[in-house]
Amino acid sequence: MNVQFENHMSARVVEVHFPDGLSVTNKADLAALKAAWAENLKKWHSPYTCLFDCRKMEVAPELRPDFEKLVAFFKNFFMKTILGFCNEGALPEWCPFEVVPGYDAAVARTGLGRGAGLTRDLSDLRSRIQIDNDFNAHVMEISFLAETHLESVADIQTLRSKIQNILKMWHSPYSILINCVNLTFDDAAKQEFVRFEKFVKSFFCKEIIGYAPRGEKTTYPFTTFRSRHLAAAELEHSGIQSGSVANCSTRKTSPGSGE
């Protein structure tokens, strides 16, 4: 199953996209969707809104009750609400939640900017870089929306340029948390990153750490942790209060009680 997630931490929105459409014809399809969604959920320890791609959605009638149970399952893990979107004039035959014609119309109801996810050209490095600012937790989180190998000084300068545009939003100490699930480094980029780190530390940044490394830990120019919640716990130990993001036991609570 080709399913892609885009996480907007500060806006508390998860986008779920199916580039090839969503076709649920057997229980294995449901299991694949559940596994992918649960894996992405590891990044979330607070309530979020889900924006769900229904443009090419087909669920076999005999599996619709199971699909409803799957949606209900994730509502017990921090999902406040789920809103589907489809192409104009092409509502799905069946859906257990509200579906809005038009992606932009659905986005407008979530608080995201227009064209937050669908308009990105993921072949372009700058477009692959996603930055979420969580001012309450004092964390800037950087993710890469597709596989990314930083291999040159120019690549790090692109990262620096994108971050530089939002540094004026920070007026208090923060840490940078880097999702490394799609990220690897070449030696040249690793060396240039050291200069980048000195630059951001001159603008309130206390620490840079990563999680879920795709490559060997030694190939990253910062400390990495196996999972996000371990990295968040390290930030707390460093004096940055990350709220409930380090407490995985809160996943067992009902939506709205995780913070």
C-alpha positions as CSV (number, residue, x, y, z in Angstrom):
1,M,0.0,0.0,0.0
2,N,1.4,3.4,-1.0
3,V,0.5,5.7,1.9
4,Q,2.3,8.9,2.7
5,F,2.0,11.0,5.9
6,E,2.7,14.7,6.4
7,N,2.8,15.8,10.0
8,H,2.2,19.4,10.9
9,M,3.2,19.4,14.6
10,S,2.6,23.0,15.5
11,A,-0.8,23.0,13.7
12,R,-1.7,19.5,15.2
13,V,-2.7,18.1,11.8
14,V,-1.8,14.8,10.1
15,E,-2.3,14.5,6.4
16,V,-2.8,10.9,5.0
17,H,-2.3,10.7,1.2
18,F,-2.7,7.7,-1.1
19,P,-0.9,8.6,-4.4
20,D,-2.2,5.5,-6.1
21,G,-5.6,5.6,-4.3
22,L,-6.9,3.6,-1.4
23,S,-8.4,0.2,-2.3
24,V,-9.4,-2.1,0.6
25,T,-10.5,-5.4,-0.8
26,N,-9.3,-7.8,2.0
27,K,-8.2,-7.8,5.6
28,A,-4.5,-7.6,4.6
29,D,-5.2,-4.2,3.1
30,L,-6.7,-3.1,6.4
31,A,-3.7,-4.5,8.3
32,A,-1.3,-2.7,6.0
33,L,-3.1,0.6,6.6
34,K,-3.2,0.1,10.3
35,A,0.5,-0.8,10.5
36,A,1.6,2.3,8.5
37,W,-0.7,4.6,10.5
38,A,0.4,3.2,13.8
39,E,4.1,3.7,12.8
40,N,3.4,7.3,12.0
41,L,1.5,7.7,15.3
42,K,4.8,7.2,17.1
43,K,5.5,10.9,16.4
44,W,2.3,12.0,18.1
45,H,1.7,12.3,21.8
46,S,-1.0,15.0,21.7
47,P,-4.4,15.5,20.0
48,Y,-4.4,16.0,16.3
49,T,-6.8,16.4,13.4
50,C,-6.6,13.9,10.5
51,L,-6.9,15.1,6.9
52,F,-7.6,11.9,4.9
53,D,-7.3,11.4,1.1
54,C,-10.6,10.0,-0.3
55,R,-9.9,10.9,-3.9
56,K,-9.7,7.3,-5.1
57,M,-11.2,5.5,-2.2
58,E,-12.8,2.1,-2.5
59,V,-13.8,-0.1,0.5
60,A,-15.4,-3.5,-0.2
61,P,-18.9,-3.6,1.4
62,E,-18.1,-6.6,3.5
63,L,-15.1,-4.8,5.0
64,R,-16.8,-1.5,5.8
65,P,-17.6,-2.4,9.4
66,D,-13.9,-3.3,9.9
67,F,-12.8,0.0,8.3
68,E,-15.1,1.9,10.7
69,K,-13.5,0.0,13.6
70,L,-10.1,1.0,12.4
71,V,-11.1,4.7,12.4
72,A,-12.6,4.3,15.9
73,F,-9.4,2.6,17.0
74,F,-7.2,5.6,16.0
75,K,-9.7,8.0,17.6
76,N,-8.7,6.4,20.9
77,F,-5.0,7.4,20.2
78,F,-5.1,11.2,20.1
79,M,-7.1,11.7,16.9
80,K,-9.7,14.4,17.7
81,T,-11.4,14.3,14.4
82,I,-11.0,13.0,10.9
83,L,-12.0,14.9,7.7
84,G,-11.8,13.4,4.2
85,F,-11.2,15.3,1.0
86,C,-12.0,14.3,-2.6
87,N,-12.0,15.8,-6.1
88,E,-14.9,18.2,-7.0
89,G,-17.9,16.2,-8.0
90,A,-16.4,12.8,-7.1
91,L,-17.6,11.9,-3.6
92,P,-16.7,8.4,-2.6
93,E,-19.5,5.8,-2.7
94,W,-19.2,5.3,1.1
95,C,-17.2,6.8,3.9
96,P,-17.7,6.6,7.7
97,F,-16.7,10.3,8.2
98,E,-17.3,13.6,6.6
99,V,-15.8,14.2,3.1
100,V,-15.3,17.7,1.7
101,P,-15.1,18.3,-2.1
102,G,-11.7,20.0,-2.8
103,Y,-8.4,19.7,-1.0
104,D,-8.1,23.4,-0.4
105,A,-11.6,23.5,1.2
106,A,-10.7,20.7,3.6
107,V,-7.4,22.4,4.4
108,A,-9.2,25.6,5.3
109,R,-11.0,23.8,8.0
110,T,-7.9,22.5,9.7
111,G,-5.9,25.8,10.1
112,L,-3.2,24.8,7.6
113,G,-2.0,27.0,4.8
114,R,-3.4,26.6,1.3
115,G,-1.8,23.7,-0.6
116,A,0.1,22.5,2.5
117,G,0.9,19.1,1.2
118,L,-0.3,18.3,-2.4
119,T,1.5,21.1,-4.2
120,R,5.0,20.2,-3.1
121,D,7.6,19.0,-5.6
122,L,9.4,16.3,-3.6
123,S,12.2,16.2,-6.2
124,D,13.3,19.6,-4.9
125,L,15.3,19.5,-1.7
126,R,13.9,22.7,-0.3
127,S,10.3,21.4,-0.8
128,R,11.2,18.1,1.0
129,I,12.2,19.9,4.1
130,Q,9.4,20.4,6.6
131,I,9.8,22.5,9.7
132,D,7.3,22.5,12.6
133,N,7.7,24.9,15.5
134,D,6.3,23.9,18.8
135,F,6.7,27.0,20.9
136,N,5.1,25.5,24.0
137,A,7.6,22.6,24.0
138,H,10.5,24.9,22.8
139,V,11.3,22.5,20.0
140,M,11.8,23.1,16.3
141,E,11.3,19.8,14.5
142,I,12.7,19.1,11.0
143,S,11.5,16.3,8.8
144,F,12.2,15.2,5.2
145,L,9.1,14.2,3.2
146,A,11.0,11.8,1.0
147,E,14.3,10.0,0.9
148,T,17.0,12.6,1.2
149,H,20.8,12.2,1.0
150,L,22.6,15.4,2.0
151,E,25.9,15.3,0.1
152,S,27.3,18.8,-0.4
153,V,27.9,22.1,1.1
154,A,25.1,23.5,-1.1
155,D,22.6,21.0,0.4
156,I,23.3,22.2,4.0
157,Q,23.1,25.8,2.8
158,T,19.6,25.1,1.4
159,L,18.7,23.7,4.9
160,R,20.2,26.8,6.5
161,S,18.3,29.1,4.2
162,K,15.0,27.5,5.0
163,I,15.5,27.6,8.7
164,Q,16.9,31.2,8.6
165,N,13.5,32.3,7.3
166,I,11.8,31.3,10.5
167,L,14.5,32.1,13.1
168,K,12.9,35.5,13.7
169,M,10.0,33.7,15.2
170,W,12.1,32.4,18.0
171,H,13.0,34.7,21.0
172,S,13.7,32.1,23.6
173,P,15.9,29.0,23.9
174,Y,14.9,26.0,21.8
175,S,16.2,22.7,20.6
176,I,16.2,21.2,17.1
177,L,14.8,17.7,16.7
178,I,15.5,16.0,13.4
179,N,13.5,13.1,12.0
180,C,16.1,11.0,10.3
181,V,13.8,8.3,9.0
182,N,14.4,9.6,5.4
183,L,17.8,11.3,6.0
184,T,21.4,10.3,5.4
185,F,24.6,12.3,5.2
186,D,27.7,12.3,3.0
187,D,31.0,13.4,4.5
188,A,31.1,16.8,2.9
189,A,27.6,17.6,4.1
190,K,28.4,16.2,7.6
191,Q,31.4,18.6,7.9
192,E,29.3,21.6,6.6
193,F,26.6,20.8,9.2
194,V,29.1,21.6,12.0
195,R,29.2,25.2,10.7
196,F,25.4,25.2,10.4
197,E,25.2,24.1,14.0
198,K,27.4,27.0,15.2
199,F,25.1,29.3,13.2
200,V,21.8,28.2,14.8
201,K,23.4,28.1,18.3
202,S,24.1,31.8,17.9
203,F,20.3,32.2,17.6
204,F,19.0,30.7,20.8
205,C,19.4,27.0,19.8
206,K,20.6,24.9,22.7
207,E,21.0,21.5,21.2
208,I,20.5,19.4,18.0
209,I,19.5,15.8,18.2
210,G,17.9,13.3,15.8
211,Y,15.8,10.2,16.0
212,A,15.0,7.1,13.9
213,P,18.3,7.1,11.9
214,R,18.1,5.6,8.4
215,G,21.9,5.1,8.3
216,E,24.6,4.2,10.8
217,K,24.6,6.5,13.8
218,T,28.2,7.5,13.2
219,T,27.3,9.0,9.9
220,Y,25.2,11.8,11.5
221,P,26.8,15.0,12.7
222,F,24.6,14.9,15.9
223,T,23.5,12.4,18.5
224,T,20.6,10.2,17.3
225,F,18.1,8.1,19.2
226,R,16.2,5.0,18.1
227,S,12.7,6.7,18.6
228,R,11.2,10.1,18.9
229,H,10.1,9.6,22.5
230,L,13.7,8.8,23.6
231,A,14.9,11.9,21.9
232,A,12.2,14.0,23.6
233,A,13.2,12.5,26.9
234,E,16.8,13.6,26.3
235,L,15.5,17.2,25.6
236,E,13.8,17.1,29.0
237,H,17.0,16.0,30.7
238,S,18.7,18.9,29.0
239,G,16.4,21.4,30.6
240,I,14.0,21.8,27.7
241,Q,10.5,21.0,28.9
242,S,8.8,18.8,26.2
243,G,5.6,18.2,27.9
244,S,4.0,14.8,27.4
245,V,5.9,13.9,24.2
246,A,8.3,11.7,26.2
247,N,5.6,9.8,28.0
248,C,4.5,6.9,25.8
249,S,2.1,5.6,28.4
250,T,-0.2,8.5,27.6
251,R,-1.1,6.8,24.3
252,K,-3.6,4.7,26.3
253,T,-5.6,7.7,27.3
254,S,-8.6,9.0,25.5
255,P,-8.4,11.9,23.0
256,G,-7.9,15.2,24.7
257,S,-6.3,13.8,27.8
258,G,-2.8,13.3,26.5
259,E,-1.4,16.7,27.4
